[in-house]
Amino acid sequence: MRLLARRFSMVSLLALACPSLLGACSSHDETQGASPGLAAGGAGEEVSCTGDARVDVFEEGLAKTGDNGFTVMLESGDPEPPARGNNGWSVTVLDADGQPLSDVQLVVTAKMPDHGHMSPTTPEATMTDADGKSSISKLDLFMAGVWFVDVSIMATAGGAETAEPMDSVRFAFCVEG
């Protein structure tokens, strides 16, 4: 009987600490600014966040400008629009004057704001070329819901990236599922 009670207590603690382990990861948390009306996204449920005011409409040429005037333009995606699983993007980085920014490194992170967790993999980005182009791979949007993809533009000095970003932008997409 004690063993059964101990197992029940462990399962209860796991459910409180990490509901996604039990297939009940909620797709919104009112304290984190999610839109009301999102589907719960439990086991077997569909998640729809297309009406969420936070998300961008995916389209080639979608550009985001950071606080310091640098722009990251989404040239293409694979797949389009972003979907569950690994995604890849081609982007162009422009300076504050609208000129291609070369020889900078991008640092990319993907996070589900409503769940409070990051992607299980770290996205990889190539250094920008003379035309400001870079490719982003291993962008693992592994579950349905709202994803924030932050792109930080890092200067390089002698091949090593600097500690502070020159600028950063955020793309927000709904991954259906």
Salt bridges, closest charged atoms under 4 A:
GLU30 OE2 - HIS28 NE2 3.21
ASP52 OD2 - ARG54 NH2 2.73
ASP56 OD1 - LYS64 NZ 2.88
ASP114 OD2 - ARG54 NH2 2.86
GLU124 OE2 - LYS138 NZ 3.19
ASP150 OD1 - ARG170 NE 2.67
